[in-house]
Amino acid sequence: MTTTATEVFSDRIGRIEISATMAVTAEAAKLRAQGAKLVDFGAGEPHFATPQHIKDAAIAAIQANFTRYTVVSGIPEVRQAIVDRHAADFGSSYAPDEAVFTTGGKLALFNAIEALIDHGDEVILPIPYWVSYKDIIQFAGGKVVYLETREAENFRLTADAIEAAITPKTKAIILNSPSNPSGAVVSPADLERIVRLAHERGIYVLLDECYVYLQFTGALVSGGSFTDCKEHLVVLGSLSKTYAMTGWRAGFALAPKPVIAAMTKLQSQSTSSPTAFIQKAAIAALRDSQECVAEMRADYLKLRDRILGRLAEIPGVTCTKPEGAFYVYPNISKYLGKSGVPSAMELSKRLLHEAHVVTVPGEAFGTNEHIRLSYATSHADVDEGLTRMKAFFAKL
Ligand SMILES: Cc1ncc(COP(=O)(O)O)c(C=O)c1O
């Protein structure tokens, strides 16, 4: 007799699914293996190499045999570097025991949600959203409350919309600004109103600041600067995109001491301490000159304008102007339906097979009429990819 998946696996694991981006990436890998020259707008990671001084710090730490377990929450020096960087850039006010270093920003998010969300708790999640939130919330047993934003308003998130979605069961709100996938930035005024509203209602705001340094709209803004609301703030940080360190797995959280203690307890029973020498590299990244961050941001801004200009050449494709991160989220609805392809997923697949351009379909982010393109790539690839796309759409 054969056992079925429902008999073997926990309810918990059945509540999540493998990332919706996997279907396209798996097919892309197959085509690449067959020798196809793909233009890859799929991967959400910087095309830059990790800056040399960060690599040097890791190598020096290994040579100095800094290769053993550390304290679970990260060595005091890395937590001090995290709180100092955030205070200097955003005016936040955290002590090192209000910080935990994690093996990537995603783990900080996972640990925070596992520590805070119980069965039946509601978490407000604005659409479009980064793929992993809903699965991580559901893994914890929480209920995702989706919140529509309007494309005509640049996917703007307002305190009024959040307020309307709050129920007695609301435990947390996810804010991801700049947003993956839309690049939308919550305005400083909206951010303050949301943070204050949540604080008054005793609701946690999980601020995913993965792209906080990749804002193109003047001053960098963090909800962490509203220090009088910090009792209900959990800042989730990542070094991945800021310092081109995706493979290093370096992230952190800033939160009230009891929340950090709960997250650390969970970490103590899963990954234990983060990798020792990565912590030394993170200190170099956070403490040394931030020139590299500004240089990369300047290139992303040029790439954004280049890709927006090229997208505008495709009849019927419209696109909001991203104010941060390194994604564009064009609306391709004119090409869907009767005379076109049935879905964004199908469109992405055809773009891959017929034009050899990798994109991620909007279904992964909770909308059906978009595709996401990461422009964290070379200017030449942007040109080549958009030339191919223009020809593809002309034939549809
Ligand atoms: C919105 C958002 N949050 C968090 C992460 C996690 O980044 P990491 O785990 O590499 O630090 C990502 C990665 O793509 C992201 O796009």
The ligand as an SDF file (V2000), in Angstrom:
LIG
                    3D

 16 16  0  0  0  0  0  0  0  0999 V2000
   11.0710   42.1530   -0.2710 C   0  0  0  0  0  0  0  0  0  0  0  0
   12.1460   41.2100    0.1360 C   0  0  0  0  0  0  0  0  0  0  0  0
   12.3350   40.9540    1.4400 N   0  0  0  0  0  0  0  0  0  0  0  0
   13.2730   40.1150    1.8580 C   0  0  0  0  0  0  0  0  0  0  0  0
   14.1010   39.4640    0.9720 C   0  0  0  0  0  0  0  0  0  0  0  0
   15.1090   38.5140    1.5290 C   0  0  0  0  0  0  0  0  0  0  0  0
   16.3980   38.7900    1.2260 O   0  0  0  0  0  0  0  0  0  0  0  0
   17.6000   37.9740    1.8640 P   0  0  0  0  0  0  0  0  0  0  0  0
   17.0510   36.7640    2.5200 O   0  0  0  0  0  0  0  0  0  0  0  0
   18.5090   37.6480    0.7250 O   0  0  0  0  0  0  0  0  0  0  0  0
   18.2450   38.8710    2.8580 O   0  0  0  0  0  0  0  0  0  0  0  0
   13.9460   39.6770   -0.3980 C   0  0  0  0  0  0  0  0  0  0  0  0
   14.7610   38.9610   -1.3850 C   0  0  0  0  0  0  0  0  0  0  0  0
   14.5070   38.9370   -2.5610 O   0  0  0  0  0  0  0  0  0  0  0  0
   12.9500   40.5930   -0.8330 C   0  0  0  0  0  0  0  0  0  0  0  0
   12.7680   40.8590   -2.1270 O   0  0  0  0  0  0  0  0  0  0  0  0
  1  2  1  0
  2  3  1  0
  2 15  2  0
  3  4  2  0
  4  5  1  0
  5  6  1  0
  5 12  2  0
  6  7  1  0
  7  8  1  0
  8  9  2  0
  8 10  1  0
  8 11  1  0
 12 13  1  0
 12 15  1  0
 13 14  2  0
 15 16  1  0
M  END
$$$$
